[in-house]
């Protein structure tokens, strides 16, 4: 099936007389015929649901759909994108380990990597997304265990060269993890370019309607965990009676461990109702992304011609620094998010934002409704000046998330707001 069809039909196929829509299995608990069967579940030798902190039939259907969309062997939903990013790394990293990340990633993820994981004894080195392979190689250490990047950076709008980073990660026998939130599998499937693990904040375009937080981790099944660098996959897990993940789960070793070990202990699993709402959003994702992309390209072109705008970052523009990479990785469109810098002081940027009437000033992005934010004073407020620069954020930078309203109404709102700037 093509992706537009997968969005509607993967994950749940009703049998004769069963509900057409995905049912909400609102239960924490499951009944079994024997203690023997429960024992097999806890030995991981039988399939089934133990407890809704680890799996649930409604959530499992959505996980199967997203795995199919990305072309992976399995997926695991989480309660937020932050939880997905954290678990994706903790599944392979421990105290004393190191990983590499590009600096142009979401501000909350920077804090997770630079502050919280550091408290766990895990070190992160940030590199420029434009760094050469030689420059990146210099940052690898004996204890480096992963590389992390973001397909389309939030809010810098740089495009991550997946193949370049995948090549150097694999040269060093470590996996590449890619945050594919802004692109979604409709615009880019990172596994096709060498990525090993994909994460999403499903709160954004996948949900699309600003109603439900969520995240997901998807396993490509392509990375070889038996190199010796990852003994947690090849040696017995005593918390599961000596299960060896590569032996028991083969290509799905990574996502199986993430679920039965990490999710078991962290407990950041979404509810059935959350997955049901996410599935509703997924069903229209392809249609919405097409409109988001076309509206955003029109808005970016309009803003690039304004005398009151210092610069516009949008990879869909032919003049954008990342346009060639965008043609390679996101040829169908560069999402609905634009970043622009208003000329003059930070106050001019604030005046522009506060003058918008149709666009909502809110701490969100990738919604069906147009919304706007000033990152330096909100989502990235906690970053230092040098971190802001590394993340591609200027004092006057505005993040504009273009919705699916009529394009004329969006342009009229932007024009009247620009007119309010002296």
N, C-alpha and C positions, 0 to 999 in steps of 0.2 A: 504493500500500500504506500501511496505517496503521503507526505507528512500531513497534508490537510485532512486526509481520510483517517490517518492514525490518531489524530487528535480527537476524533469522534468515536473510533471503534476499538482502539487498543486498550488493554487492561481489563475490560469487562465485556464479556459476550454472553448475554442472557440465553438460557436454554428455553425449551418449550414451556410456555406459560409463566415464565419468570418476568420480573419487572424490567421494563425497557431502560429506565434510568438507574444509575448506580445506587444501590440501597445504602442507607446509613446503618451500619452495624454498631449501634450505640450500646456497647457492652465492654466492660473491662475483663470479662471472665468467659471461659469456655468449658464445656462439659465433655468428659471422656468416658469411654466404656470400661476402662480398666486402669489400674495403677501401673501396669506394665507399659501401656501406651504413654502415660505421662512420663515414665522413666525414660522411654526412648526419645521423647521430646527434649528432655533435659540432657540427654547424651548426644543430642543433635543427630540422631540416627533415623529420625522419622520427621516428615514434614507436618506442619500444622501450627496453630497459634497457641502459645503458652499463656500469654498475658499481654494486655494492650499497652504495656510500657515498652514492648519490643516489637509487636506486630498486631495488626488489626485487619480484617478482611476489606474494609472500605479503603483504608490507607494503602494496603497491599495492591489493590487494583490501580490506584493512581501511581504508585511506584512502578508497576509493570508498564504503564503507559509512558511514563517519562523515560524509563530505560529504553523502550523501543524508539522513542523520539530521538534520543541521543545516539542510539546504536550501541548501547552497552549491554552487559550481561546481567546487570541488576542495579537497583537503586534503593535508597533508604531516605524517607522523608524525616524532617526535623521540625522543631517548633519555630525556627527562624533561620535566616541566611547566616547569621553569625554562628549559630550552633553548627550548621553544616560545615562552615569553614574550619571551626575549631576541631570538630570530630574528625574531619578529613585528614588533619595533621596529627592529632593525638593518636590516631589509629596506627601510625607508623613512627611517631617520635616519642622520646622519653627524655627525662632529665639528663643533660649532658650532650644532647644532640643539637644539630644546627640545620637550618634550611635557608634558602635564598628566595627572596620575593622582589618583584619589581616595585618601585616606589609609587607608581601611579595606580594605586588601588583605592578602594573606598576607605574614607577616613576611619570608620569604625573598625575595619579590618587592620589598618595600621596600628591602632591602639591594642587590638587583640595580639598582634604579632610582637610589637615593640615593648609592651608593658605587661600584659597578663601572662603570655607564654614565657616571658623572661622570668617571671616570678615562679614559674614551674621548672625553671632551669633549662629552658629551651631558647636557643639564641637564633635571631633572624638577622641576616644581612640584606639590606635593601640596595638594589641596583637600578640604573636607568633602564627603561624599556627600550631605549635606543642604543644601549651598550653593544659593543661588538662581542663576538664569541670569545675573543681573547680576553677582553675585559671581564666578562662574566666568569670565565674559567679561573681567573685569579682569585675569585671569591670562594671557590670550593675548598672545603677542608676534609680531613679524614673522616670527620663525624657528620658531614653533610648528608641529609637523608631525603630531601625533596626540593622542588622548585615550584614557585607559585606565581600565577599571573592572572590578569583579568582581560577578557576578550576586547571589550570596549570599556575603558576606564571611567569610573564615576568619581568626580565630574570632569576630569581632564579631557575626556573623549579621545585619548590616544588609542591606537589599535595595536594590540599585542601580536607580535610576530610568533605565532604558535610553533611553526616548524623550526625556527631558529632556536628557541628555547627548548623544544623537545629534543632536538639533535644533541645539544650540549648536556641536557639532563641525562639522556640515555648513554652518552659517552662516559658519564660518571656513574652509571648504573643506579640512578635514582629516578623516581617518577615525576612527571609534570602534572600539577594540579591547576586547572583553569576555572576561574569564576566566569560563567557564561551568562550571567544575569541579564545584561542589557541586550545581548544578541538573541538569546533564546535559541533553541534548536531550529526554529523556523529560519533564522538568518545565518546561523553558523553551527556546525557540528564539530567541535574541537577534536574528537577522536579521529576524524578523517585526516587531520594534520599532525597526528602523533601524540596528542595529549593522552594521559593515562587515567586521570580522574577528573570529573567535572562536578562543580558545585553551582548551585543557584540560590539566590534569595527568591523564592517563589512569591513573596510578598509583592514583587514588582510586576512585570508584564504577564507572567504566568497566571497570577490571580487577576491582575488588571483592573480591579474595581475597588481597591483600597478597603477590603473587608476582612482580610485574614492574613496574619503573619505566617510565614513558613519558609522552609528551606529544603534542599534535597542534595544528596550525594549520589553520583552515578559512577559506576565502575566499568571501565572499558573491557576488562578481562584480558588486556594485552600485555600488562607488565609482568616480567618474570621476577617473582619474589624469592627465588631460590639462589640468588647470587652469593648469599652469606651475609649481606648487609642487614637483612631483616629476619633475624632468628625467631621473632615472635610469630612468624607465619609458618616456619618449618620445624619448630620445636614444640613439644607437647604443651598445651595450655592446661595447667593443673586445675584451673577453675572450671574446666569442662571435662574432667576425667581423662585428661591426656589427649584431647582432640588436636590433631595437626591440621591447620587450615588448608595448606596447599594440597595435602593428601585427601582430606575429606570433601573439599569444595572446589578443587581444581581452579579453573579460570575465575571463579567467583570468590576466591579466598579473601580478597580485600573487603568486599562488601559484606560477606558473611561475618567476618571478625568485627567489622564496624557495628553490626547489628547485635550479635549475641554477646559481645564482650563490652564494647564502648557504650552502646545504647542501654544495655542491661544496667550498667553502673552509673551512667549520667542521667538517663531518664528524660531526655529532651524529645520525646516522641509526640507527634500531633494527635489530636482527637479525630474520631471518625467524622464528626461534623465539619472540622477544618478541612479534611481531605475532600469531602463532598463539595464544599464551596470552591476549593482549588480546582477540582475537576470541571466545574461549570465554567470557570475562567479558561481552562485549557481548551475546551471545546471550540471556542471562538478565537483562539490565539492567532492563527494564521491570517484571518480576516482583519483582526485589529492591527497586527504588525504591519500589514500592507498600508493601512491608512495612516498609522503613526509615522512610518517612514516617508510617505509622500508629503504629508503635512509638514514634517520637520524639514525636509529638503527645501520646500517653498519658503518657510520661515527663515531658514539659515541664509538663503539667497537674498531675501529681503533685508535682513539685518546686516549682511556683509556690505550692502550698498549705502548704509546710513552713515552720515557724517558724525553722528553722536556715539557710534560704536567703535571702540578701539580695535577689537578683533573678534572673530567668531571661530569657535572650534566645532567643526562638524565634518567627520570623515567623508560624508557624501558629497561635499563640495569639491569640485575639480581642483580648486586652489589650496585645499587643506593639505597639511604636511603628511597626513596618514592616508591620503586618498588611494595611493597605489596598493597599500596593504588592505584597505577597505575593499577594493575591487577583487582582491584575492580571497579574503576571509568572509566578507559580508556583502557579496555582490547583489543581493536582493534589496539591500538598504541598510543604513547605519543606525537603526533604532529611531526613537522619537525624542531623544535627549540632545540638547544643544547647550554649549557653554559659550557665553559672550562676556566681554569686558566693556563696561560703559566708560567713556572717556572722562577724565577728571578725577575727582576724589571718590572715596568710598561712599560719601553722602549722595553722590549722583546715582550710584547703583541702587542705594536704598530708596531714593526718590522714585526711580523707574519702577522698582518692584512694588512700592506702596501705591503707585498710580494705576497699576493694572486693575481692571474690574472683572473681566471674564476669568482670567487666570487666578488661581488661588495661591496665596502665600502660605505654604505649608511644608512641614518636614516629611516630604514623601516625593516619590519620583516614579515614572513609568505607570501612570494612572490613565484611565480613559479620558479624564478631564485634564485640561491644561493646568499645570501648576508650576510654581517658581520658588526659588530659594537663593539666599545669599550664603554660600558655603563657609566663607571665612568667619562669619559671626554665628554660625549654627552647627551644622553637622561636622565641620572641621575646625571648630572653635578651639578645641583642646590641643591642636597641633602647634608646634613651634613655627617661627617664621621660616626657618630652613626646611622644615617638613612640608609647609604649605607650598613653597617654591618647588620642592621635589615632586609634590603631588600635582603640579601644574595649576596652582590656584593663586590668583592675584587678589589684592584687596577689593578691586571692582568687579571680580568675576561673578557672574550670575548664571545659575543653572536653570535652564528653561526646559521643562518636560512637556512637549507638545502633545496634546490629546487628539481625540478623533472628532472634535466639533467641526463645523463647516469652516473651511480654511479662510474664507472672507471675514468671518467673525473674529477669528484668532488674529489676523493681520490688522484689523481695525483696532483691536484692543492694544496691540503692541504700538501702533502708530500714535494713538492718543497718549500713551504713557511716555513715549519718546518726546512728544511735543511738550510735555511738562518739565523737561530738563532744559535749563537755560544754556 
